Amino acid sequence: MDIKEAVLAGLKELIIPELQVMKQAQAQVQTTLDLTNKRLDDTNAHLVDQSRRIDDINKHIEKVNADLNARIEKLNSDLNLRIDETNKRIDETNRAVSHLYEVIVRREEHTMLTERVVRLEQAVEDMKRHLAA
């Protein structure tokens, strides 16, 4: 059994130090894996929080967008109402200007007719004088 013990002792001298090195390496890998998993968990928690915040911001943006659209619609409505009122005022002004033009033309025609009547009256007077003489 001496040979068996000698072979066993030799194998132990070769294998045990290698096993110790492998155990240490495995322990380091396990520690690194645990730290990496912890960092991944932290990162996932951070991403979940960021996703929640993004969802909240998107809801807020949708709310603001709806509010802005309502305001824009109201402004468009008010603007259209003012445009219609302005157009009515312009139409009324155009009618007044047209009426004024007609009145001015009539006065001018009246003045011309008055001058013509005066000339005709003078011509009739001249004829009466001529006949009387």
Steps between C-alpha positions, in 0.01 A plus 500: 500500500798718511482555130137586517564749777798642315297546180215649702739736680654601166161563345396703802812712469419569134123525507427670836693821418324516161164445669579781745585732211180397320293554817647848542438582135144367527446709814625811318274422201205450737575833676527677165177335382320606819623859459400500133155365586464769767597768248255353246224505763583863582505586130166323444347685795635827359358418155162415650504833685601685183226322305244604763625857483483498121142370519412780744664758275317361195169530686588857592597578140171355374311712753691815397448413134124462552493833686695673223273353234195628689657844529593504132142404406363780720744751350407388150133538585557847648713600203239379251233695689711816488573449131126465432428816702774689315367382165152623595643838598691517171180415309312774689778749426495402131122555489542840668774598252281389209209706634729799551622465141141498376422811705810679370415412139142623550626830644733543207215427258278739699762775473531440126120507459477820706759666278312380191167636631668835573637512143161404357330769709753753371438382144122536549551850648720591206231374258228698683711814483577439138129452418399806700748719325 
